[in-house]
Amino acid sequence: MIVLEFIRDQLLVMDWLNVLIQKLLLAFGLDPTTHLFESVNFFIYDAIKIAVLLFVLVFVISFIQSFFSPERSKNTIMKFSGLGGNFIGSILGILTPFCSCSSIPIFIGFMSAGLPLGVTFSFLITSPMVDLAAVMLLMGEIGSVTVAILYAVFGVLIGVFGGWLIGKMHMEDQVKSLDEHVNLWSAEEQTFGQRCKNAAIRSLAILKSTWWAILLGVGIGAAIHGFLPAEWIANFAQKSKGFSPIIATILGIPMYSSTFGTIPIAAQLYLKGMDIGTVLSFMMAVTALSVPSMIMISRVIKKKLLITFIAIVTVGIILAGYVFNLLAPLIL
């Protein structure tokens, strides 16, 4: 228990960094009793913490992932049928530390390789919504291992059953020609040094592509943390209790951010009193159904399949929010 608390507090939450930044702000003469102090402290602390954790976690995950080439992943999936194939597709989605836009090329590769349509959609649904790095960050921000694990479980369930439903609809005719897309199934053996180098390159690339979303998310989170009264959020949550997951999902769809940029906002909304299911519905909608992602995916699938995909994922996210809220008294 002591070891787990140390890992959570010092490695994930990075309490030592928070204390250090507070001391630096005091040295610069900021008044610790003001909202400005709270917001500035939160912004610097969370931005550094998320950037460091993101790099380290993506490095580790990418190194592990290097042992599972696309060809090996394809062969693994082809051994399973029915929900088993959808489950493996969703698990592969967890292992890819990408935002929705960058997971789409791999989705295209899966379709080009001839994998079942439902399995490819299980991957596409889960990949941006849940990955190991995001789950670890969520654990540190929310402060609950149970919530982070259940978030991952619900993300996988939405991917499994969403992909399964799409597969049962037999909408293969709704996929556009993929001839012009690059086949992703070529792979070569790598040395230990190459794996480390490639993992570092991927970590830096993801950090470079998401830094603006992280800063934006942390900035909004800092404003909520320092200036937005908790009673406002609690009052909104109370008034819209019966519809809050629906409202959160609808509000999240037009936005665009990576999981890492959304987590600070979600954490502060939760810590200010919003229902956990409502917060996580918002987070799922932002990462899985953003408008830019839907524009990209519309290049490879037709309108009917796109609308079906959006409808299934939207309903899944809303239902997950309601179930989270029902479970909240038991898990929090």
C-alpha positions as CSV (number, residue, x, y, z in Angstrom):
1,M,0.0,0.0,0.0
2,I,2.8,2.4,0.9
3,V,4.6,1.6,-2.4
4,L,1.4,2.2,-4.4
5,E,0.8,5.5,-2.6
6,F,4.4,6.6,-3.3
7,I,3.9,5.7,-7.0
8,R,0.6,7.7,-7.1
9,D,1.7,10.7,-5.1
10,Q,5.3,11.2,-6.2
11,L,5.5,9.6,-9.7
12,L,2.0,10.2,-11.1
13,V,0.6,13.2,-9.2
14,M,4.2,14.5,-8.7
15,D,3.5,16.2,-5.4
16,W,7.1,17.2,-5.1
17,L,6.8,19.3,-8.3
18,N,3.7,21.1,-6.9
19,V,5.6,22.0,-3.7
20,L,8.6,23.2,-5.7
21,I,6.5,25.5,-7.9
22,Q,4.6,26.9,-4.9
23,K,8.0,27.8,-3.3
24,L,9.1,29.5,-6.5
25,L,5.9,31.5,-6.8
26,L,6.3,32.6,-3.2
27,A,9.9,33.6,-3.9
28,F,8.6,35.8,-6.7
29,G,6.2,37.5,-4.3
30,L,2.8,36.1,-5.4
31,D,0.2,36.1,-2.6
32,P,-0.8,32.4,-1.9
33,T,-4.3,33.5,-0.8
34,T,-5.3,34.8,-4.2
35,H,-7.1,33.1,-7.1
36,L,-4.2,34.2,-9.3
37,F,-1.7,32.3,-7.2
38,E,-3.9,29.1,-7.5
39,S,-4.3,29.4,-11.2
40,V,-0.7,30.2,-12.0
41,N,0.5,27.4,-9.8
42,F,-1.9,24.9,-11.4
43,F,-1.0,26.0,-14.9
44,I,2.8,25.6,-14.5
45,Y,2.5,22.5,-12.4
46,D,0.0,20.6,-14.6
47,A,1.7,21.6,-17.9
48,I,5.1,20.3,-16.8
49,K,3.6,17.2,-15.1
50,I,1.5,16.2,-18.2
51,A,4.4,16.8,-20.6
52,V,6.8,14.7,-18.6
53,L,4.4,11.9,-17.9
54,L,3.2,12.0,-21.5
55,F,6.8,11.6,-22.8
56,V,7.7,8.8,-20.4
57,L,4.5,6.8,-20.7
58,V,4.4,7.0,-24.5
59,F,8.1,6.0,-24.7
60,V,7.4,2.9,-22.6
61,I,4.2,2.0,-24.5
62,S,5.8,2.6,-27.8
63,F,8.8,0.4,-26.9
64,I,6.4,-2.4,-25.9
65,Q,4.4,-1.8,-29.0
66,S,7.4,-2.2,-31.2
67,F,7.3,-5.9,-30.6
68,F,3.9,-6.1,-32.2
69,S,4.2,-5.2,-35.9
70,P,1.1,-4.4,-37.9
71,E,1.5,-7.8,-39.6
72,R,1.6,-9.6,-36.3
73,S,-1.4,-7.6,-35.1
74,K,-3.3,-8.5,-38.2
75,N,-2.5,-12.2,-37.8
76,T,-3.5,-12.1,-34.2
77,I,-6.9,-10.6,-35.0
78,M,-7.6,-13.0,-37.8
79,K,-7.5,-15.9,-35.3
80,F,-10.6,-14.6,-33.6
81,S,-14.2,-14.3,-34.8
82,G,-17.3,-12.5,-33.5
83,L,-17.0,-10.5,-30.4
84,G,-13.5,-12.0,-29.8
85,G,-12.2,-10.2,-32.8
86,N,-13.9,-6.9,-31.8
87,F,-12.3,-7.3,-28.3
88,I,-8.8,-7.8,-29.7
89,G,-9.4,-4.7,-32.0
90,S,-10.3,-2.6,-29.0
91,I,-7.3,-3.8,-27.0
92,L,-5.0,-2.9,-29.9
93,G,-6.7,0.6,-29.8
94,I,-5.6,0.9,-26.2
95,L,-2.0,0.1,-27.1
96,T,-1.7,2.8,-29.7
97,P,-1.0,6.2,-28.0
98,F,-2.6,8.3,-30.7
99,C,-5.3,11.0,-31.0
100,S,-8.2,10.3,-33.2
101,C,-6.7,12.0,-36.3
102,S,-3.4,10.1,-36.1
103,S,-5.2,6.7,-35.5
104,I,-7.1,7.0,-38.7
105,P,-4.2,6.0,-41.0
106,I,-3.8,2.7,-39.0
107,F,-7.6,2.2,-39.3
108,I,-7.1,2.6,-43.1
109,G,-4.3,0.1,-43.0
110,F,-6.5,-2.4,-41.2
111,M,-9.2,-2.0,-43.8
112,S,-6.7,-2.2,-46.7
113,A,-5.4,-5.5,-45.2
114,G,-8.9,-7.0,-45.4
115,L,-9.7,-7.2,-41.7
116,P,-13.5,-7.4,-40.9
117,L,-15.2,-4.0,-40.9
118,G,-16.5,-4.3,-37.4
119,V,-13.1,-5.1,-36.0
120,T,-11.5,-2.1,-37.7
121,F,-14.2,0.1,-36.1
122,S,-13.6,-1.4,-32.7
123,F,-10.1,-0.2,-33.1
124,L,-11.1,3.2,-34.4
125,I,-13.6,3.8,-31.5
126,T,-11.3,2.8,-28.7
127,S,-8.0,4.1,-29.9
128,P,-8.5,7.9,-29.4
129,M,-10.8,7.4,-26.4
130,V,-8.5,5.1,-24.3
131,D,-4.8,4.5,-24.2
132,L,-2.5,3.4,-21.4
133,A,-0.8,6.8,-21.1
134,A,-4.1,8.6,-20.8
135,V,-5.4,6.2,-18.2
136,M,-2.3,6.7,-16.1
137,L,-2.6,10.5,-16.4
138,L,-6.3,10.3,-15.5
139,M,-5.4,8.3,-12.5
140,G,-3.0,11.0,-11.4
141,E,-5.4,13.9,-12.1
142,I,-8.6,12.4,-10.6
143,G,-6.8,10.6,-7.8
144,S,-8.8,7.4,-8.2
145,V,-7.4,4.2,-9.6
146,T,-11.0,2.8,-9.8
147,V,-12.3,5.6,-12.0
148,A,-9.4,5.4,-14.4
149,I,-9.8,1.6,-14.7
150,L,-13.5,1.9,-15.2
151,Y,-13.0,4.6,-17.8
152,A,-10.8,2.2,-19.8
153,V,-13.3,-0.6,-19.3
154,F,-16.2,1.5,-20.6
155,G,-14.1,2.7,-23.5
156,V,-13.3,-0.9,-24.5
157,L,-17.0,-1.9,-24.1
158,I,-18.1,0.9,-26.4
159,G,-15.5,-0.1,-28.9
160,V,-16.3,-3.8,-28.8
161,F,-20.1,-3.5,-29.0
162,G,-20.0,-0.5,-31.4
163,G,-17.7,-2.4,-33.8
164,W,-19.8,-5.5,-33.4
165,L,-23.0,-3.7,-34.3
166,I,-21.4,-2.1,-37.4
167,G,-20.1,-5.5,-38.4
168,K,-23.6,-7.0,-38.1
169,M,-25.0,-4.3,-40.4
170,H,-22.8,-5.5,-43.3
171,M,-22.0,-2.0,-44.6
172,E,-18.8,-3.0,-46.5
173,D,-20.2,-1.2,-49.6
174,Q,-20.0,2.0,-47.6
175,V,-16.1,1.9,-47.7
176,K,-14.5,4.0,-50.4
177,S,-11.7,2.8,-52.6
178,L,-8.5,2.4,-50.6
179,D,-6.1,1.8,-53.5
180,E,-4.3,5.1,-53.1
181,H,-3.5,4.5,-49.4
182,V,-0.2,3.0,-48.3
183,N,-0.2,-0.5,-47.1
184,L,1.0,-0.5,-43.5
185,W,1.9,-4.2,-43.2
186,S,5.6,-4.0,-44.0
187,A,7.8,-4.5,-40.9
188,E,11.4,-5.4,-40.1
189,E,13.1,-6.6,-37.0
190,Q,14.7,-3.9,-34.8
191,T,17.5,-3.9,-32.4
192,F,17.1,-2.8,-28.8
193,G,18.7,0.5,-29.6
194,Q,16.4,1.1,-32.6
195,R,13.4,0.3,-30.5
196,C,14.5,2.9,-27.9
197,K,15.3,5.5,-30.6
198,N,11.9,5.0,-32.4
199,A,10.1,5.1,-29.1
200,A,11.8,8.4,-28.3
201,I,11.0,9.8,-31.7
202,R,7.3,8.9,-31.3
203,S,7.2,10.4,-27.8
204,L,8.6,13.6,-29.1
205,A,6.4,13.6,-32.2
206,I,3.2,13.1,-30.0
207,L,4.4,15.8,-27.6
208,K,5.1,18.2,-30.5
209,S,1.7,17.5,-32.1
210,T,-0.3,17.8,-28.8
211,W,1.5,20.6,-26.9
212,W,-1.0,23.2,-27.9
213,A,-3.9,21.0,-26.8
214,I,-2.2,20.4,-23.5
215,L,-1.5,24.1,-22.9
216,L,-5.1,25.0,-23.9
217,G,-6.6,22.3,-21.7
218,V,-4.3,23.1,-18.8
219,G,-5.2,26.8,-19.2
220,I,-8.9,26.2,-19.1
221,G,-8.4,23.8,-16.2
222,A,-6.4,26.5,-14.4
223,A,-9.1,29.1,-14.9
224,I,-11.7,26.6,-13.6
225,H,-9.4,25.7,-10.7
226,G,-8.7,29.3,-9.6
227,F,-11.7,31.4,-10.6
228,L,-14.8,29.3,-11.2
229,P,-16.7,28.9,-7.9
230,A,-17.4,25.3,-7.0
231,E,-21.0,26.1,-6.2
232,W,-21.6,27.2,-9.9
233,I,-20.6,23.8,-11.2
234,A,-22.4,21.9,-8.5
235,N,-25.5,23.9,-9.1
236,F,-25.4,23.2,-12.9
237,A,-24.8,19.5,-12.2
238,Q,-27.8,19.4,-9.8
239,K,-30.2,21.2,-12.2
240,S,-29.3,19.1,-15.2
241,K,-28.8,15.9,-13.3
242,G,-31.2,13.8,-15.5
243,F,-29.7,15.1,-18.8
244,S,-26.1,16.0,-17.9
245,P,-24.4,13.1,-19.7
246,I,-26.4,14.0,-22.9
247,I,-25.6,17.7,-22.6
248,A,-21.9,16.9,-21.9
249,T,-21.6,14.6,-24.9
250,I,-23.3,17.2,-27.3
251,L,-21.0,20.0,-26.0
252,G,-17.9,17.8,-26.4
253,I,-18.5,16.7,-30.0
254,P,-17.7,20.1,-31.7
255,M,-14.5,20.5,-29.7
256,Y,-11.2,19.1,-30.7
257,S,-8.4,18.1,-28.3
258,S,-6.3,15.1,-27.6
259,T,-7.0,13.0,-24.5
260,F,-4.1,14.7,-22.8
261,G,-5.5,18.2,-23.4
262,T,-9.0,17.1,-22.2
263,I,-7.9,15.4,-18.9
264,P,-7.0,18.7,-17.0
265,I,-10.4,20.2,-17.9
266,A,-12.2,17.0,-16.9
267,A,-10.3,16.7,-13.6
268,Q,-11.1,20.2,-12.6
269,L,-14.8,19.9,-13.5
270,Y,-15.0,16.8,-11.3
271,L,-13.0,18.3,-8.4
272,K,-15.4,21.3,-8.5
273,G,-18.4,19.0,-8.0
274,M,-19.6,17.8,-11.4
275,D,-20.8,14.2,-11.6
276,I,-18.1,11.8,-12.6
277,G,-20.2,10.2,-15.4
278,T,-21.0,13.6,-16.9
279,V,-17.3,14.6,-16.9
280,L,-16.2,11.3,-18.5
281,S,-18.9,11.5,-21.1
282,F,-17.6,15.0,-22.1
283,M,-14.0,13.6,-22.2
284,M,-15.0,10.7,-24.4
285,A,-17.0,12.8,-26.8
286,V,-14.1,15.3,-27.2
287,T,-11.6,12.6,-28.0
288,A,-13.7,10.1,-30.0
289,L,-16.1,12.3,-32.0
290,S,-14.3,15.6,-32.8
291,V,-15.3,17.4,-36.0
292,P,-11.8,17.3,-37.6
293,S,-11.6,13.5,-37.0
294,M,-15.0,13.0,-38.6
295,I,-13.9,15.1,-41.6
296,M,-10.8,12.9,-42.0
297,I,-12.7,9.6,-41.7
298,S,-15.3,10.8,-44.2
299,R,-12.6,10.5,-46.8
300,V,-12.5,6.7,-46.5
301,I,-16.1,5.9,-45.6
302,K,-19.5,7.0,-47.1
303,K,-22.1,9.1,-45.5
304,K,-24.4,6.3,-44.3
305,L,-21.6,4.5,-42.5
306,L,-20.3,7.7,-41.0
307,I,-23.7,8.7,-39.6
308,T,-24.1,5.1,-38.2
309,F,-20.7,5.3,-36.6
310,I,-21.4,8.7,-35.0
311,A,-24.8,7.6,-33.7
312,I,-23.6,4.3,-32.2
313,V,-20.6,6.0,-30.4
314,T,-22.7,8.9,-29.2
315,V,-25.3,6.6,-27.7
316,G,-22.5,4.4,-26.1
317,I,-20.9,7.5,-24.5
318,I,-24.2,8.8,-23.1
319,L,-25.0,5.4,-21.7
320,A,-21.6,5.1,-20.2
321,G,-22.1,8.4,-18.5
322,Y,-25.3,7.3,-16.9
323,V,-23.8,4.0,-15.7
324,F,-20.8,5.9,-14.2
325,N,-23.2,8.2,-12.3
326,L,-25.1,5.2,-11.0
327,L,-21.9,3.5,-9.9
328,A,-20.4,6.6,-8.3
329,P,-21.7,6.0,-4.8
330,L,-20.0,2.6,-4.9
331,I,-16.6,3.5,-6.4
332,L,-16.0,7.0,-4.9
